[in-house]
Amino acid sequence: MKKPPCNPPENLNLAGPSISVAEATDPQRPRRVLAFRDLVFFYVVTGISLRWIATAAAAGPSAIAVWIGAWLVFYTPLALSVIELSSRYPNEGGLYVWSKHAFGDFAGFMSAWTYWACNLPYFPTVLYFAAGNALFILPRTTMHLSSDARYYIVFSVLAMAVVAILNIIGLDVGTWLHNLGALAMWVPVAIIVTLGLIAWHRFGAATSFAPSALVPSFRLKDVLFWSVLIFAFAGSEAASFMGDEIQNPRRSIPLALFTAGATVVLCYILGTVAVLLALPQSEVSNLQGLMQAISKTTQRIGYNGIIPFAAVLIVLSNLGAAGAFLAAVARLPFVAGLDRFLPPIFGALHPRWRTPWFALLTQAAFGVVFIVLGQAGTSVKGAYDVLVSMSVITYFIPFLYLFAAMFKLQREPVGPDVIRVPGGKPVALMMASLGFCTTLLTIALSLIPAADEPNKVLAFVKIVGSTGIVLIIGVLLYRLRKKWVTAEPAM
């Protein structure tokens, strides 16, 4: 076998350290523009999605117990693992770097590839939710579009273009959208909590909160939605993908995660309770539930002017979330491009804005493809459910790598600056195991189509087929690029 080329990366050592942006030969590197405030907002906008409040409320008061359980068995292990792993290896690429250190090149590439690919169906779900709530800005003239697939497709494509352009111009510019989205997350939750309390005071609770209603059901259709609420707590890993663009990451990431984590769980629980105070669970929709609660409650108490304002905020919050994830995941193919597992253009920066422009454009283009494919052969709600399931499965495969890396890397010595999980190695191993098992359960549940899906066979084929295609493409890309790099003449 010929020696790989000596230009960086110098080799493809399976156990060797991952190349960081600082080690790249290109002097135009991304700048450290994410301050502590930006990081908190980033974790909020990626950690909270208002659509999950509607999903939880549609399941009834028992969702409150599921929220708490998901926070304990998934968010807590994930946040603690991210804090330690990002402290051990605070480099650009995050998950890619951690998996590569623990298991070698193939694991690093596949963890990055699946995480990158999972955002292809993720973007349509976020943008579909934004499109559904945008109808409340001018409800008298637009509500007839609520079941029009063409409207959802056009809205999602245009929104994808906007968030991609902002991130290509620069992370410092895109951060304004992320921060605005985070602020726009809090206000609608505050509005619905306030309205829910007013409605409760005037008319009583629309939903019974008897102790028996708070106990989760173990019927299959109820168990299936647990995976969605677990999925809702993901996102705390994303900022670490931009490790070389965060100011003082070892200090900022833990503090930002703790601050944002408390905000995330409170918003989910309080928002769910408020929606159920205002509406019976039978009247809550996954696509428009939060705006339905706001709209119907304001009609009851006479504050109709709030409706368009709240709708604008919900749309902005989801555009901010889409922009934040687009910015984060683009750093994965960027670092893989530097490591020569993807064509070199993925590792190139825009000459003016110093952003991974090609990775961003590629992500946006494939996101548009998934918007169209997800809608094929089903209703708007059916497309939304299928896209959610596709997102959950593909998204959670990288978490298997993350928790496994957390487990294995406990064998390695750590420096004095590394922030460990409280309790040291025993607690770290326990958290990694708990997170790994929760991830496996979530993937298994997501394979089962929703009970009200009219074409369960087609939905299952879409979910399993799309996931399988993503994995096969990743393996082929790895093998092709590995073969190409090792076949290059020695320098």
C-alpha positions, 0 to 999 in steps of 0.5 A: 500500500502506498503511503498517503500524501503528506499534505494535511491530514498527513495520514489516515491513522484509525486511532490518530487524533482528528485534525482540527480547523486550527491545523488546516493548511488554509489560513482562512479559518472560521473565526471564534464568534460565538460568545457565551450569550450566543451559545445559550441562545443556540442551545435554547433554539436547538433544544426547544421546539414549540411543535413538541408542546403541541404533540405532548398536549395532544397526548394528554396530561400523562405527557408531563410525566413523559417529559420528566422521564425523557429529561432524566433518561436522555437529556441528562446523560446527553448533556453530561456526556457533551460537557465531558467530551467537548472538554476532552476534545474541544475541536471543530466537528464535535461528535465526529472528533469524539467518535474518531478518537474512540473507534477510528476513522470509520466510526467518525465518518459514519457518525458525522454522515448520519447526523448530517443526513438526519437533518435532511428530513428534520428541516421539512418537519420544522418548516412544515410546522412553521408553515402551519402556524404562519396561516394564523398571521392572516387566518381569514384569508389563508386558513384554507391552505391548512391541507394544501400540500403545495403551500407547505412545499413552497413555504418550506423551500423558500424558508430553506433558501433564506436560512441557507443564505444567511449562514453562508454570509457568515456565522456572525450574521446567522447568529442573529437569526438563531438568537432571534429564534431563541427569544421568539421561543420564550414569548409564545410559551409565556403567552400560552401560559398566561392565557391558560391561567386566565382561561382556567381562572374564568372557565376552569380547566379544559382538561382533567388533571386528576392523578390517574390522568397523569399516569402514562399509558403503556398501550402501543399507540401511547408508547410510540409517542415517547420516542418523539418527546425523547427526540425533543430533548436532543440538540445539546450536542450541536454547538460542539460541532463548532468548537473552534468557533466558540470563545473559551469552549471549555468554560462556555459550553458547561455553563450554557448547557446548564442555563439552557437546560433548565429553560428547555424543560420548564418551557416544555412542561409549562407549555404543555400544561397551559395548552391543556388548560385552554383546550381539551386534548382531542382538539390539539393538532400536531401541526398547529396545536400551540396556535390553536390553543392561543387562538381559541383561548383569545377568542374566549377571553377577548384578546384576538390581537395576540394571534398574529403576533404569536404566529409571527414569533412561532414562525421566527422561532422555527426559522431560527432553529432551522438556521442553527442546525444548518450552521452546526451540521455543516461543520461535520462535512467541513471537517470530513472534507479536511480529513479527505473523507469527502471531496476537498470542496467540502473542506473549503471556506468561502473566500469572503465570508469564511464559511463552509459554503458548499456543505451548507448549499448541499444540505439545503439542496437535499433538504428540498428533495426531502420536502418533496419526497416526504409529501409523496403519496400521503396527506400533509399530516401523513407527510409530517409524521413520516418525516418525524419518524425518519428524523428520529431514527437517522438522528439517533444513530449518531447518539449510539456512537456518542454514548459509546464513545463516552463509555470507551474514552473513560479509559483514557487519562484526562488533563487538569483542564478537563471537566468531568461528570460529577462523581467521576468515572463510575457515574460517567459509565452509568450515564453513558449506558443509560443514554445508549439504552434510551437511544436504542429504545427510541429507534425501535419505537420510531420504526412503528408507523403512527396508528392513524397513518392511512398507509402504514406499509408505505410509511414503514417502507419510507422510514426503513428505506430512507434510513437504509439508503442513508447508511449504505451511501455513507459506507460507499462514500467512506470506502470510495474516498478511503480507496482514492486517498490511499491510491494517491502517489506518495509525495 
